[in-house]
Amino acid sequence: MIQEFRRARRRKASDVILVTDAMTDRVIGRVGNLSETGMLLIATEPLLDDALYQFSFQLPDGSEPVELGAHLLWLDDATLAGSTWAGFRFIATTPALVYRLHGWVNAPGSRYE
């Protein structure tokens, strides 16, 4: 049995969830997995180590777009050429957004990582 050691459960994104850098209005990648406290981004654009970002993305549930701040914690080469895995911690959220993300992560049919 695999045990989860993260503080917050993460849901694998089975649908493509494109992530936009709100400052440049450019799509910079897609969500690999998501929790109420952070995400794995599969980035297709260069990122700056230890930088702060403002992101926007649309969850597949059809609700309004998610907009939040995030701190880049780590980068690693992805298996897909031209892509990078990037770990982010969310820093600018509201209780309502945390509740919404928690609900999406824990919805029936979720695949956890």
N, C-alpha and C positions, 0 to 999 in steps of 0.2 A: 504494500500500500504506500502510495506517495503522500508525504505530508507537506502541507503548505506552511511556509515559515514567514510569509509576508504579513504585514499588519492588515492589509486590505485585500480581499479576494479580487482577482483580475479575471475579466471575461475576454476570451479570444474573439476578435472581430471576424465573424464569418462572412459578413458583407464588406464591400469596399467602403471605407469611411475616409474620405479625403480630408486632409488637414490643411487649412489655409493660414499663412502668416498674416495676421490682421494688419501689420504695419506696412507690408509690401503688397498685400492682396494677391499673393502668389501661392499656388498649391505647392507645398513643400514635401508632401509624402502622404502616407496613409497609416491609420491606426493598426498596430499589430495586436495589442491587447490594451485593456482599459480598466482602471479601478476608479474609486471615488477620490483617490489621492494622487494618481499619476497614470502614465501610459508609456507603452513601447511604441515609438514612431518608426516606421520604415521610411526613412528619408530619401528623397530623390534629388534634393538640393543640398548644397554645403551648409553645415551648421557650425557655429562658434562654440567651442568648449566652455563650459561654465557660464553660458550666457542666459539672459532672460528673454522670453518670447511671449507674444500675445497671439493665441490661437483661436481659430473658429472651425467648428466641424458640425456636421449634421448626423445625429444618431438615426439608425434605421427605423425608429419608432414613429417618425413623422412629426415629432415635436419641434419647437423652435430651435434654432442653432445654439450650440454650446459655445460660449465665449469665455475664455479664461486666460490667466497668466500662468507660465510654466518656467521652471528652472531646469536647464539641461545638466543632468548629473553625470552621464557617461555616453561614450560613442564606441561603436565596434563595427568592423566590416561585416556586411551582410553577405549571405551566400549568393544573392542576386547581383550580378554585375551592375555597377553604377548606383548601388544603394548602400545605405548605412543604417544600422540599428542605433537608435538613440533612446535613452531612458530619461524621462521627465518626471519631475515632482510638481504638482499643481500648487501655485502659491497665491493666486488671486481668485478665490471662489467665495460663494455665498452659501449659507446653510441650505437654501432652496436648491442650489445647483448640486451640492453634495448629496442631498436627498434624492434628487433626480438621477444622478450617476449611480448611486447605490441601488436604486430600483432597477435600472437597466442591467447592471452587472448581475443582479440576483434574480432576474426574470426567469420564468420557466423556459426550459430549453437552452439555457446558457451553457457554453463550453468553457470550463475554467482552466486556467494555467497556474 
